[in-house]
Amino acid sequence: MAVRGDDSKLRSRQWIKYLAVIGVVAALAVVGSAFQRQIGLAKPDEGAVALVGATTDVHRALGLGASYEEFAALLRVALAAERTFAIDNAADAEVRRYVSPALDCYAVIRESWQAELEDGWDPDSHGDPAYWQALHPDVDLGSVGGELDHEAIRTECAARALEHLERAVEVVGG
């Protein structure tokens, strides 16, 4: 009888050890999947690097005083890169999470610039932050204050886009 008691204690201890090992493995799996990029398991692919590069070209052109046509052409290239970008891992998803709002900011700049060039700028609609928020939910211009003009939109959106773009560049290792 004494043997059976010791045997059941041994089995009970083994089950506890098995459960502990399973718990540790499960915890490592969760941590590993949640932090794939940070621990080096997921790296951005070539598409992510190309997307960040195209978006950086848009920002660079804006800073160098490009014409509307040059800026719009580079923005079309970046938007096409975003549409064709396939998310393969967590790092790619992180790149998309930062680049999409940046491109949305650049789209607002393009649209406001176009309205100004075509003499279609309406202060009642284009000058209202709610107008831009309705068209581009990622872009909140409410903090700018006062009536917006093209320059205020350009300055604010370029600054916000750069914040997102810097994070994306950090992800791809630039």
N, C-alpha and C positions, 0 to 999 in steps of 0.2 A: 504493500500500500504506500509506503513512504516513497517508493520509486515513482509511482504515478503522480503524486503531488509535486515532486521535483520536476517531472516531465511536463506537466501542465504549466508550471511556472516558467520553465525554459521556453515553451512554445509561446506563452504570453509575452515574454520578453522579446522573442524573435519578431512577433507581430508588431510590437511597439517600435523596434528598430526598423522594420520594413516600412512602416507608416512614416517614421521620421525621415528616412531616405527619400521616400516618395514626396514628402512635403518639401524637402530641400531641393530636389530636382524640379518640382513644380515652381517653386519660388525663383530659382535660377532661370527657368524658361520664361517666366513673366518678365523678370528684369531684363533678360536678354532681348526679348521681343520689343519691349517698350523703349529700350535705349540702344537699338541696333547701330545707329550712326555713331553715337557717342563712344561705344566700346569697339568700334572698328569693324562691325559685322556687315554694315551696309555702306556702300560708297556711291555717290552720285554717278550715273552713267554719262556717256558722251552727250546724250540728248539734254540732260540737265545742264551740263557745262555750256552747250551751244545756246540754250535758252537764256542762261544768265549772261552769256557774252552778247547776245542780240539785244537784251534789255539794257546792258551797260552801254552799248553803242547808242541807244536812244537817249540815255541820260547825257552821255558825252556830247552828242550833237546839240542837245538843248543848251548845255553849258558853253559850247563854242559858238553860239549865235547862228546856228544853221537856219536856213530858210524854212518856211512852212512845208514846202515840197520835200526837202531833204528829211526833215523831222518826220513827216507823215509816212514817207517811204520806209524809213528805218522802223517806225512803229508797226507798219504792216508786216515787215519781216519778223519782228519779235512776236506779234500776235499769231502769225502763221507757225512759228516755232512752238508757241504755247499750245496751239490746237493739235499739232502733230506729236507733241511730247507724251510719251508713254511712261506711266509711273510703274517702275519695276520693284522698288523697295522703299523703305522708310525715308532714306535720304532724298530720293526723288520726290516723294510726297512733301517733304519739308521745303524743298526748293520751290515747288509749285505753290505752297502756302505763302511764301514770301514774294514770289514774282507776280502772281496774279493781282494782288492789290497795287503793286507798283505799276503794272501795265494799265490798270484801271485809272490810276492817277494821270498817266501819260495820255490816255484816251480823253480825259477831261480837258487837258491842256490843248490837245488837237482840236477838239470840238469848240472850245471857247475861242481859239485862234482862228478857226475857220469862220465862225460867226462874225468875228471882228473884221476879217478880210473881206467878207462878202457883204459888209454893211448890214448884217442881219442881227447885230447885237441888240437885244431888247433888255434894258435894265430891269424891267418888271419881272421878266422870267430868268434871263441869264444872270442877273445880279442877285438872285435869291438863292441862298445855299440849299434850300429845299428842292429846287429844280435839279441841281446836280446830284443831290442825295437820292432823288427818285430814279434818275437814270443810271447812277453808279453807286450802289449801296455801300461799297467799300470806302467811298470818299465822303468824309464829313467835313464840310467847310463852314459849319456853324460857328466854330471858334474864331474865325477870321474877324468877325465883327464888321458891322456897317455893310454898305452896298458893295458887292463884288464887281471888279472889272477884270479884264483879261490879265493884266499884270499881277493882280492880287491872286488870282486863280493859279497862274503860272508859278509864282513864287511859292505859294503854299503847297501845291500839288507836287512840285519838283522836290521840295524838302521832304515831304512824306514818302514819295517814291524812293528817294535816296535811302531813307531809313530801312525800308523793306529790302531794297536792292543790296545794301551792305550786309544784311543778314543772309541773303541768298549767296552772296560771294563768299561769306564765311563758311557756309555749308559745303560749297564745291571746293573750298580750299584755296581760294584766291586771295 
